[in-house]
Amino acid sequence: MKRLIFLLLLLAGAASLSARVSAGIEKSNLPDTLNWVDQSRNRVVPVAIYEPAGSARKSKVVILNHGYWANRWGSFKAYSYLADYLTAKGYTVVSIQHELASDELLPLAGNAYQTRKPNWERGVQNILFVISQLRKTRPELDYKHLSLIGHSNGGDMAMLFATEHPQLVSKVITLDNRRMPFPRVKRPAIYSLRSMDQPADEGVLPTADEQRKTGIKVITLKNTKHNEMDDSGKDAQKAEIISLIAGFLAN
């Protein structure tokens, strides 16, 4: 009963916030949009930085990694509902634009793990660069409890990062990544929200036994499709995602 009441209140709050934002009355947080340049790769890395009100001293850091849509780039500003909520809870949220107009399109044919891995590897380099820049420009933040959140292809990047640099990240949360296998590890802590309509490739998700041994949490959203996990989702879908992610980060 308590959980039901909490969810109803969260849904009401999400609907109220959506209405105020749509009316232009309130926007909880406007990001600081920057174009950082990684000189070692001669690459521009756009970021949107959402900072909590007041002092950000020792604020925990969450890095968002957007998904990819066929024939068009994903956007680092497409998850404002999540960024706004986390910022209101005191997190510093950094959303990375991984693809640029000059980049080649993501391969949509062939073995996805093989053809898309170069894209994920570039994403890992983007994340490493952004962490380095944050440490230089915002040394007061809490980097011991850094978390990654990624949707779809951005989730695959996050899983590759957790595999290659586990010491740099505390928690990894994916929204329906489907190609990059989960590292079967206890640290970093790994959570994943799955859509109702698009299954992961074979071997990506840990088995039930592997989940028990590692503590990895995999939850299926019964009313949310793969393409409804960004700002385009309904208020009820966003509220459920927010509720679960908030719980993951708080543990």
N, C-alpha and C positions, 0 to 999 in steps of 0.2 A: 504493500500500500504506500509506504514512504517513497519507494522508487517511482511509483506511478505519479504521485503528487509532484515529485521533483521534476519528472519529465514534462508534466503538464505546465508547470511554472516556466521551465526552460523554453518550451514551445511558445508560450505566450510572450515571453521576453524577446525571443527571436523575431516573432511576427511584429511586435511593437517597434523594435529597432529597425526592421526592414521598412516599415511604413514611414518612420521618421526620416530615414536616409533617402527613400524614394521621393519624399516631399521636399527634400533639400533643407530640412530643419536641423538635422544633426548628422555629423560624421564623427565617429568616436576617435579616429586617428588618421592623419594624412601622412603618408610615407615621405621620407626624404629620398628622392630618386637621384641616383648618382651613376655616372659612367666611369667605373674604375678601369684602368688599363694595365694589363699584365704584360710588362715589358719583355719578359722571358719568352712569351709566345706571340707577342705583337697582337694581342687580342683585347678588344673592349669587352668588359663584363658589366652589363647594367645590373644594378641592384636597387631594390626598394626597401628602405630601412624604416621599420615601424618602431618607435621608441615610446616607452610608457611615460605617462605624465609624472612630473616631479623628478626626483633623483633616480637615475638609472644605475646607481652604484650597486655592483654585485648582482645586477639583473641577469637571470639565466638567458641563454641564447637559443633561439630556434631558427633553423635555416630551412626555408621552404623551397621545394623544387617542383616546378610545374610539369604538367603532362604534355603530350604531343598529339595533335590531331592531323589526320591525313590531309595533305595538300595545304596545310596552314600551320604556322608556328603556334606553339603554346605561349601563354603570356604569364609573366611573373606578377601581374596585377590581377589575375583571375581567381585569387583565393582570399579576397579582402575580408570575407566574413570570418574566416579562421584567423587571419592576421590581426584583425581588429579585436576579436575576443581575447586572444592570447596576450596582446599588448595591454588590454584593460586589466588583465590578471597579473601584470608586472613583468612579462617577458619582453625582451628585445627580439623582434622578429625581422629576419633578413630574407627577402625573396629574390632569387637569382634568375635573370633571363639567360637561359642556357643556349638557345638558338638565335642566330643573327640572320638578317636577310641575305647575307653573302654566303651562308653555309649551304652545303648540299642537303637535299631532302633526305629524311630518314628512310632507309630501305624498308619497303613494305612486303617484299617477296623474299623467298629463301628461308634458311634457318635463322630465325630472329636473334637467337643468342649470338651467332657468329657475325651476322650482318650489322647488328645494332651495337655490339660491344664497343666499337670505336667511339660512338656517340656517348656512351656511358662513361668511357675513360676520359673523354673531354670534359664531361660533367664533373667527374671526380677532381680533375685539375682545376675547374672553376671553383669548386667548393674549397679546396685547399687554399687557393689564392684569396678567396673571400675571407676565410678564417684568418689568414695572415694579415690582410688589410684591416680587419676588425681589431686584431690585437694591437696594431700600430695606432689606429685612430681612436679606439675605445678600450684602452687597457684595463679599465676599471670593471669590465663585465666579467661574469662568472663563466669561464671556459672549461671548468671541470665538469660541468653538467650540461654540456652542449647537446642539443637534440636535432635530429634531421627528420623532416617530414617530406614525403614525396608522393605525387600522384602519378600512376601509370608509368610512363617512361622515366619520369622524375623519381619514382619509387625504385625503379631498376638502378638508377644512378646511386641512390641512397644505399641500396643493398650491396652494390659493388664497393662503395666507400667503406661500409661496415666490414666488408671482407678484407679490404686492403689496409685500412687504417683504424682498426678497432680501438686503439688507445686514444684516439682523438674525439670520440663520440660516446656519450653516455646512453642515449636512447635513440632508436630508429623506429619511426612510424610510417608505414606505407598505406596509401589508399589504392588498392587494387593493382600493384605491380604484377606483371604477368610473365616476365621473361627471365630475369636474373634470379638464380636460385638463392634462397635464404642461406646465410651462413648458419650452420647448426651449432650455435654457441650460446653461452649464458650471458656473456658480456661482449658487446653492448646489449642492453635489454631490447628485444625486438617485438613489435606489435604490428598487426596488419588488419585493416578493415577491407573486406572483400565485397564486391558487387554481386547483385543477384543474377547478372546476365552474361558475364564474360569470365570463363574459367582460366586459371593459370596453366601454363605449359607443364607437361609432365616433369616431375622432379623439382619444380620451383618451390612448392610449399612443403614444409616439414610434415612428416607423418604424425599421427596422434601420439605415438610413442616418443618421437623426437621432441614434440612439443612438451610432453611431460618432463623429459630429462633436461631440457634447456630452459624451460619457463617461457618460451615463445608463445605469444597469444595470437590466435587467428580467429576473427569474428566476421561472420557473414551478415551483411545488411540486407534484410529481406525485402525492403521497399526502395532500394536505391540502385540505379544502374551505373555502369562504369562512367558514362559521360555526364552524370549528375552530381559529381563530387566537388565541382568547383562552384563559382558564384552563380552558375546557371541552375543549380538545384533548387528545389522547393524549400521553404522555411523549415518544414518538419524534418526534411532530410539533413539540412545543415545543422539543425538543433541536435539530432541524434549523433552526427559526426563530432560536433563540438563536445557533447557530453562524454563520449567514449575517449576522445583524445585528452580531454581535461583529466579524466580519471587515470589514464596511462601516465601522463606527465606528473601527476601528484603522487603516484606510488614510489 
